[in-house]
Amino acid sequence: MSGAGQPPQGAAFLIAQVGAHAAGRFAERVEELGLTPPEVGLLRMIAGAPGRSQQSVAAYMGVVPSRVVAILDTLDHKGLVERRQGATDRRHHALHLTDDGRQVLMEMRQLARAHDDDLCAALDPQERVQLAGLLQRIADQQGLTPGVHPGYRQRKR
């Protein structure tokens, strides 16, 4: 417990502090690619499951479909994704990366590795593995959806 005038030292505070710093730095880095973090996340999600529908992506992310559509519209306009009519239901669109989308994703992966290296520079390789394992245990225990940043969701008021 911290005394008067001392900064908080609890794990929850430090996770939030480092997380906010990491998210801000990541946003700056992906801006160099002309993207926002939500756009990067959606590109990753589409790459991991090509052909998935807009509705299933929104459901997995736990957001309203209009949020996904807005991000997809931007990615489509940038030429990074394409929507193909569903084979069995023409009202549903299957999502796929374009060649440009795959190229940007490769660049983004290199950028993400550099971001991770910079953020964890104070740790040796074994400590990095240990930290990732501990954080994964916390994420699992808290019921967080794998690969979905909580920034996609709107806070309930």
N, C-alpha and C positions, 0 to 999 in steps of 0.2 A: 504494500500500500504506500502511496507516495504522500509525503508531507506537504504542508502549505507552501505554495510557491514552486514546488517541484513538478516537472512534467509527468504526466501519467506514464506508467511503465507496464501496464497490463498487456497481455497478449492480444486481446481484442483491439485495443487502441493501436498497437504496433502493426497488426495486420491491416487495419484500416488506413493507417498512415502510409505504409509501404504500398498498399494497393492503390491508393489515390495517386501517389507519386508515379507508380508504374503505369497506371492508366493514362495519366497526363503525358508522360514521356512517349508512350506507345502512340498516342494520338498525334503527337508532333512528328514522329517517325513516319507513320503511314500517310500523313499529309504530303510527304515528299513524293508519294506514288499517286497523289490526287484522290486519296480515299479517306474515309472516316472509319473508326473502329467498327461501328455496326455493319458497314459495307464489307469490311474484311471478314468479319464473323460470318456473314451470310455467304460470301464466296467460299469460305472454308466448309461451311455446312453443305453447300451444293456440290462441291468437289468430293466430299465424303459420301454422298448419296445422290449421284446424278439421276435425274428423272423423277425426283420427289416432287410432290405437288406443293403449291403455295400454301394450301390449307394445312397440310401435314407439317410443313416447316413452322407455320405460325403456332400450331398446337404444341409441337415439341418445345418451342421457345417460350410458350406460355404467354403469348401476346395476341392482341386482336389482329385478324388478317390484314386490316388496312395498314398496320405498321409495317408488315412485311412487304405489302404491295408498294408502299412509298419507297422503301429501300430498293426493291427490285426495279422500279421505274427508273431510278437513278442509275443503277448498274446496267440496265438495258440501254439507256441513253448513252452511256459510256462505252457500249459495245462489249461488255464483259460477260453478260449472261444472255441467254435466249430462252424464251418461253415457247414450248411446243405443245400443241393441242394433245390432250390425253388420247390414247388409243381406244379406250373403252368409254370415256366420258369426255366429250368435246368441251364441256364447261370447265374442266380442270386443265391446268397448264402444268406440264412437266418442265422442271428447271434444269438447265444445262449450262456449263461454262462454254464460252466461245474460245477460240484459239488465243485471242488477246487476254481473256479471263484467266486461262491456264498460265500464260506467261506472267501476268501480274501476280498470280498466286505464288509462282516460283520465286519471284523477287520479294514478295512479302514474307515468305518463309525464311529467306536469308536475313531479312531485316529483323524478323522475330528472334532468330538465333542470336544476332548481335545484341538485341535488346535484352534478352535473357542473360547473355554473358556480361553485359554492362551492369545490370541490376544485381547480379549475384557475384560480382567481382571479389567481394570480401570473403567468399566461401571457397574452400577447396572442393574438388569434384565429389568426394564422399559426403561432405556436408550438404552440397547441393542436392544429391540424391536423397539424403535424410530429410532435408527441408521439404522437398517435393512430396515425399511419402507422408510426412506429418500433415501437410496442408491437404493432401488428398483424403486422408482419414477424416479430417475436420469437414471437408466438403461433403463426403459421403454421409457422415453422421448428421449433417444439417439438411440432407436431402436435396442438395443442389444438382441441377441437371448438368451432366457432363458436357463440356464444350459450349455451354451457353452462358455468356456474361450477363450478370444481373442488370446491367445498364440498359438492356433491351426493354425491360419491363417498366411500366409507369407505376409509380408509387400510388397506393390507394390512400385516399384522403378521408 
